[in-house]
Amino acid sequence: MTTKPKYFKNQDNVKKLNPLQFKVTQKDGTEPPFKNEFWDNKEDGIYVDIISGEPLFSSIDKFNSGTGWPSFTAPLEKENVIEKDDSSFFMKRTEVRSKYGDSHLGHVFDDGPSPSHLRYCINSASLRFIPKKDMEKEGYGEYLKLFKEKENTMHDKKNRDYIVLAGGCFWGMEDLFRTFDGVIDTQVGYTGGSTDNPTYNDVKTGRSGHAESVKITFDTNKTNLTEILRFFFKIHDPTTSNRQGNDIGTQYRSTVFVRDELQAETVTKVINEVNKLGRFNKSVATTVEREKKFYDAEDFHQDYLKKHPGGYSCHFVRK
């Protein structure tokens, strides 16, 4: 006895298609943009093939591409979305079809957002939407875990914050912050300048206006901006505005890059606190600048002292 596959081209469902659904799925047609069922649907759930029911896409990967058709960055089940060369209309495109239903779905393009940089441009007429609340009873309960993961990720993001600091060579700064309790991630880069896409060779001249900086992402349940700043003022000399150790120039300035007034107020309070401590012979010269675009430094510089223990650093923890 042959067992019928879970998903297949159900001819009864083909007969139930309306004229537009039949034209799109069976005749490789295209529905009108902005005048279709799911282009602006924001409800959580999954999208399955209208004929076979095979899972194709998820609302988690859906985004507004501005095209007027449902757009996704990735399939829910990659094996269920088949790619084929399409040279119709004197164009070279990549068509996508469902594996089991053999329905024409749409096309995939390489102009989507990160991380995939793909845009699956799909016809609503090829899809049936299963709301999250109905997924269990409709037989798609295995995919509910994806939405739980999404909720956990959203929760984690709520407990994250970041600050961009400059205080001399970013190798030593990053190395000390990397192990600071509550710090989730460190990234070295360039910011505060006037040129786009600077490289190390641009920044080291001092002419681009950028500072060697560290973007510090931290868990707000474990630490806060005040504690991050207190540590910052312990590991570098904030009284020398454009110098740390042997490194001289505006690219080595002491600066905190802030996003809003609340961050600026916190910086001012900590600077006043440090001045009262008398840790240094001179007053703090650290500047506060509005945050500008942060450009990641080359891979060579990321986690440099972790990769090269004993390498150059002028940073240390003061009492």
SVG drawing of the C-alpha trace seen along z (x, -y; Angstrom):
<svg xmlns="http://www.w3.org/2000/svg" viewBox="-14 -71 69 73">
<polyline fill="none" stroke="black" stroke-width="0.4" points="0.0,0.0 1.4,-3.4 1.3,-6.1 0.2,-9.4 2.8,-12.2 1.9,-14.8 1.9,-17.6 0.9,-17.1 -0.9,-18.9 -4.5,-18.4 -6.7,-18.6 -9.7,-19.3 -8.0,-22.4 -7.1,-23.4 -10.8,-23.2 -11.6,-25.6 -9.2,-28.3 -10.7,-31.6 -9.7,-32.9 -6.9,-35.0 -5.5,-32.3 -5.6,-29.8 -3.9,-32.3 -1.1,-33.0 -0.4,-29.4 -1.1,-27.4 -0.4,-29.9 2.6,-31.8 0.6,-35.0 1.2,-38.0 -1.4,-39.7 -1.7,-43.6 0.6,-45.2 -1.1,-46.8 -4.4,-45.2 -3.8,-41.8 -4.6,-40.1 -1.3,-39.9 1.0,-42.6 0.4,-44.6 -0.5,-41.8 1.3,-42.3 -0.3,-39.5 2.0,-36.7 1.6,-33.4 2.9,-31.3 2.1,-31.3 1.5,-27.9 0.9,-26.9 -2.8,-27.4 -3.0,-24.0 -0.7,-21.7 -0.6,-23.3 3.2,-23.0 4.8,-25.6 6.6,-28.3 7.1,-31.6 6.7,-33.1 5.7,-36.5 9.0,-36.6 10.8,-37.0 8.2,-39.3 9.1,-42.9 7.7,-45.9 9.6,-46.2 7.5,-49.0 6.7,-46.9 3.0,-46.1 3.6,-42.3 4.3,-40.2 8.1,-40.1 10.2,-37.8 14.0,-37.6 14.0,-33.8 11.7,-30.7 10.3,-29.0 11.3,-25.6 14.0,-26.2 13.5,-22.8 9.8,-23.7 10.8,-26.6 12.3,-25.6 14.2,-28.1 14.1,-28.1 15.6,-30.3 13.0,-32.6 13.8,-34.5 10.3,-35.6 9.5,-39.2 13.1,-39.6 14.5,-39.5 16.6,-37.1 15.0,-36.4 14.8,-33.6 11.3,-32.2 10.3,-30.4 7.7,-27.6 6.4,-25.3 8.0,-21.9 4.9,-19.8 2.1,-22.0 4.2,-23.1 2.5,-26.5 4.1,-29.6 4.9,-31.8 6.8,-34.7 10.5,-35.6 13.5,-36.1 15.8,-39.1 19.2,-40.0 18.1,-43.5 16.7,-42.6 17.7,-43.6 20.5,-42.0 21.4,-39.4 20.3,-37.4 20.1,-40.4 17.3,-38.4 13.8,-39.5 11.3,-36.8 8.6,-38.7 5.5,-36.5 1.9,-36.6 -0.8,-36.6 -2.9,-34.5 -0.4,-31.6 -0.7,-31.6 -2.9,-30.7 -2.2,-32.4 -2.4,-30.5 -2.6,-32.9 -0.4,-32.0 -3.4,-31.3 -4.6,-28.6 -1.3,-27.0 -1.7,-24.2 -5.2,-23.1 -4.3,-23.4 -1.4,-21.0 1.5,-23.5 2.3,-23.5 5.9,-22.5 6.5,-26.1 5.2,-27.8 8.7,-27.6 9.9,-30.1 7.6,-32.7 8.7,-31.9 12.3,-32.4 11.3,-35.7 9.6,-36.8 12.8,-35.9 14.9,-37.8 12.7,-40.9 13.0,-40.6 16.7,-40.4 16.8,-43.5 14.8,-45.4 17.5,-44.7 20.3,-45.9 21.9,-49.3 25.1,-50.6 27.5,-53.5 30.3,-54.5 33.6,-55.6 36.9,-56.9 39.9,-57.0 43.1,-56.3 44.1,-53.2 41.0,-51.0 42.9,-47.7 43.5,-48.3 40.1,-49.9 38.3,-46.9 40.4,-44.3 39.5,-45.7 35.8,-46.2 35.5,-42.8 35.7,-41.2 33.7,-43.9 30.8,-42.3 27.6,-43.0 29.2,-43.7 27.7,-41.6 29.7,-42.7 32.5,-45.0 33.2,-46.3 36.1,-48.6 35.6,-51.2 35.7,-54.8 33.2,-57.6 32.9,-61.3 34.5,-62.2 33.5,-63.9 34.2,-61.2 32.3,-58.1 33.6,-54.5 36.9,-55.4 39.8,-52.9 42.5,-52.7 44.9,-54.3 42.5,-57.3 41.9,-57.6 45.5,-57.3 46.4,-60.5 44.1,-62.5 42.6,-64.3 39.3,-62.3 38.2,-63.6 37.3,-60.2 38.3,-58.8 39.3,-55.2 36.3,-54.1 34.7,-51.1 31.0,-50.4 30.0,-48.7 26.8,-46.7 25.7,-45.9 23.0,-44.1 21.0,-46.6 20.1,-43.9 23.7,-43.5 25.2,-47.0 24.3,-50.5 25.8,-53.5 27.1,-55.1 29.2,-52.0 30.4,-51.7 31.6,-55.3 33.2,-55.0 35.3,-52.1 36.1,-54.2 37.6,-56.9 39.7,-54.4 41.3,-52.8 42.5,-55.9 43.8,-59.3 40.9,-61.7 42.9,-64.8 44.9,-64.6 42.3,-65.5 44.2,-64.3 46.7,-61.9 47.0,-58.5 50.5,-57.3 52.6,-57.5 49.5,-57.9 49.0,-61.6 46.3,-63.1 42.6,-63.9 42.0,-60.2 43.1,-59.4 40.9,-61.9 38.9,-61.3 35.2,-61.4 31.8,-60.0 29.4,-59.8 25.8,-60.2 22.5,-59.6 20.3,-61.8 20.2,-64.3 19.7,-61.6 23.0,-60.0 24.7,-63.4 23.5,-64.2 24.8,-60.9 28.2,-61.7 28.3,-65.1 27.5,-63.7 30.2,-61.0 32.8,-63.6 32.0,-65.8 32.3,-62.7 35.8,-61.9 37.0,-65.5 36.0,-65.4 37.9,-62.1 41.2,-63.8 42.4,-60.7 44.3,-62.9 46.4,-66.0 44.3,-67.9 40.6,-68.2 38.9,-65.9 39.1,-67.1 36.8,-64.4 34.4,-65.9 30.8,-64.9 29.8,-64.6 26.6,-63.6 26.6,-60.1 27.5,-59.8 27.6,-56.8 29.9,-54.1 32.1,-52.3 33.4,-48.9 37.2,-48.7 38.9,-46.0 38.8,-42.4 42.5,-42.7 41.7,-45.2 38.7,-43.3 39.7,-41.6 43.3,-42.4 44.8,-41.7 42.8,-38.5 44.4,-37.3 47.8,-38.8 48.3,-38.6 51.0,-41.0 50.5,-43.3 50.6,-47.1 48.4,-48.8 48.6,-52.0 45.5,-51.2 45.3,-49.8 42.9,-49.9 43.5,-52.6 42.3,-52.6"/>
</svg>
